[in-house]
Amino acid sequence: MAERSTAATMKWSFRFARIAGIDIAVHATFALLLGWIALSIWRSTHSSAAVLQGMVFVMALFVCVVLHELGHALTARRFGVRTRSITLLPIGGVAAMERMPDQPRQEILVALAGPMVNVLIALVLGAWIRLHNVAPPEIDADTVLLFSSPAAFVYSLLSINVMLAVFNLLPAFPMDGGRVLRAALAIKMEHHLATLRAARIGQSMAVVLFFLGILYSPVMMLIAVFIWFAAGAESGAEQLRHALHSVTPRQAMISRFELLDAGDCLQRALDLTLQTDQKHFPVRFSDNSLRTLSQRDMLGALRDGGEQVRLSALSLPLLATCDVRESMEQVLDRIQQENHAIIGVTDRQRLVGLLHLENILELMRIDAARDAHRSQDGMRF
């Protein structure tokens, strides 16, 4: 599955490879899956060889998952969309794309690319079986568990790739089939409405999967929970982006703020932190560049250098900026993609305001309250 991302990699993820310029990472919870599988096999067989065979099969399966996600990522790259990372989770993989393609037909191709990789893997394995005239293994619980023969290994891997392709094509947004559904709906209606409808269908399917999981598989229950929350989160983000389409940074920015100079001592920043509600301070350096000082930076500098250390002596990140006439939709995408805590708003290269995600959300809450009031006034007449 593919999703928009707010950071290069998820928290608690560890990069172990880089393919085609894309970081491949594994989430810490993946170790829990390996431990659970190893323990289950050991309890059934008391065989270290069986445990090893099971681990090899799991690794082969997750190679297929990485290839699935690379299918999404490399197809998206053809449409100018960069993928920051692919992260392996116990329930599968996540390709962290900067965004989804703007055109519905492009999104359909990106969404279908992953399952088609699984179909291709299944076809290759099927061709290998046919070429070597490999007979299917006997249906035996131990054989299926241990993958004790090459035939059982290959047949099992083929079957699971077919299952992955079919399962991912279920119209349960934000899974691949759900993205195809959303893109197909977006051809006929506005994108945010298509997302809302696809998310509702996805959450309905998540409920069905959850109850099926109670009967058949705890993993299916986990996937259902993921689909429910991911569908809601992505739908909410899409509705927010749509609401911001005609809004400019000037409407949401903080216009009254404290601007520090690189020659100021840390003590001044600490005093302003206590006297105002400001959490991040822009700092102007001698080369006229703007950097940002956060509370975390202040505490670290206070521990290391004391209250009288000059701000010019600190290693501060550049302040990201946007033009006052930019669309807030574009600004929100930058905040999410580049993980900015704050953005400076400029007018003809002059800093006129500060903007962070809470400002945007507050503006949306105010607009929603205004709309509700207007609706009530309309009903009175």
C-alpha positions, 0 to 999 in steps of 0.5 A, a space after each residue: 500500500 502507498 500513503 502520503 508521508 510527513 517524514 522520511 521514515 516512520 519513528 522506530 524504523 531502521 534503514 537497512 538498504 537503499 534501492 533506486 534512491 529509496 530508503 528501505 527500512 524495517 519497523 521495530 514491531 517487525 521483530 515482534 512478528 518474527 518472534 511470534 512466528 518463531 515461537 509458534 513453529 517451535 511450539 509445534 515442532 520443537 525443531 530449530 531447523 523448522 524455525 530456520 525454514 520458517 524465518 527464511 520463508 518469511 524473509 522471502 515473503 517480505 522481499 515480495 512485499 518490498 518489490 510490491 512497494 517498489 512497483 508503486 514507487 517506480 511507477 509514481 516516479 514516472 509521473 514526477 512523484 518521489 518516494 522517500 522510503 519503504 517501511 516493512 511493518 508486521 501487516 505489510 509494507 508502506 511506501 511513503 510518497 510525497 503525494 499521490 499523482 494529481 490525475 486520476 488515471 495516473 493514480 490508478 496506474 500507481 495503485 495497480 502497479 503493486 498488485 501487478 508485481 505480485 501477479 508477475 512474481 506468481 507467473 515467474 514461479 509458475 513458469 519455474 514449476 512448469 519448466 522443472 515439472 515440479 509436482 505439488 506437495 502433498 497437503 499436509 499440515 507439517 509440510 505447509 508449516 515447515 516448507 520442508 521441501 523446495 516444492 512446498 516453498 515455491 508453491 506456498 510463495 506462489 499462492 501467497 503472492 496471488 493472495 496478496 494481489 487479490 487482497 490488495 485489490 479489495 476496494 478498501 481505501 487506502 489499500 490499492 483497490 481503494 485507491 483505484 476506486 477513489 481515482 475512478 470516482 474522481 473522474 466523475 466528481 471532485 477529488 475530496 468527495 471521491 476520497 470521502 466516499 472511498 474512505 467510507 466504503 473502506 471503513 465499512 469493509 474494515 468492519 467486515 474484515 475485523 469480524 472475519 478476523 475474530 473468526 479466522 485470523 488476528 492479523 486480519 483484525 490488525 489490518 482492519 484496524 489499520 484500514 479504519 484509522 488510515 482511511 479516516 486520517 487520509 480522508 480528513 487530510 484531503 478535506 482539509 486540503 480542499 478547504 484550504 484551496 482558496 485560503 492564503 497564508 495571510 489569513 492564518 498567519 501570526 502577524 505579531 511575533 518576536 524576531 531575534 537577532 543573531 547577536 542576542 543572548 540566549 537569555 533574551 529568548 528565554 525571557 520571551 518564552 516566559 512572557 509570550 505564547 511564542 514557541 519558535 523564534 525566527 533569528 536574523 543573521 548578519 548575512 540576512 538569512 533567517 533561522 529558527 530557534 525552538 524551545 528544544 534548541 534553547 534548553 540544549 544551548 542552556 545546558 551546554 553554554 549557559 544563558 549568555 551564549 550568543 545565538 550566532 554561536 548556535 547551529 540553527 536550522 534555516 527558517 522555511 518560508 512561503 510567499 504571502 500569496 501562495 495557496 495554503 494547500 501548497 503550504 500544508 503539503 510542504 509542512 507535511 512533506 518536509 516536517 516543518 514545525 513552523 514556516 515564515 510568511 514573507 511579502 516581497 522577501 520581508 518577514 511578515 508572519 509565522 505559520 504552523 499547523 495549529 494556525 491552519 487548524 484553528 482557521 478551519 475551526 473558525 470557518 466551520 463555526 461561521 458556516 454553522 452560524 450561517 446555516 442556522 440563520 438561513 433556517 430561520 428564514 
